[in-house]
Amino acid sequence: MNPLNPLNVNLGDRSYPIYIGNQLLEKHELITDYIFGSSAVIVSNTTVAPLYLNKVEDALKSKNIRYNAVILEDGEVYKTLKSVEQIIDTLLNQRHDRKTTLIALG
């Protein structure tokens, strides 16, 4: 499958593409084309972030998108209200708004 020919999930007005392939994070537009405001918060974990966070940050920097990252502990036991609070604290403390895009990097 060509990575620029996505598999489309047809859900009416909630439809979205799924890209499958190698080196997709190198194609900045696959990230930035889906950010409609001027800011983003990347939510990742301690296993995935060291591998891929910098590539997502590079994409955001390429379009001057303001961003913050929230790095959570890895594992099901850490999917708690405390983790949600960390995300909300970042959104509030860094003055993000309802146009901020949340990026799940996991």
QUIBEL-V44220 format. One record per run of one state. SS is the DSSP state (A for helix, B for strand, O for the rest). FROM is the first residue (numbers start at 1). LEN is the number of residues. Records with the same first field share a line. If there is no record, write none. Layout:
# QUIBEL-V44220
SS=FROM-LEN  FROM-LEN
This chain:
# QUIBEL-V44220
O=1-6  10-2  15-1  19-5  27-2  33-6  46-3  63-3  73-3  79-2  94-7  106-1
B=7-3  16-3  39-7  66-7  101-5
A=12-3  24-3  29-4  49-14  76-3  81-13
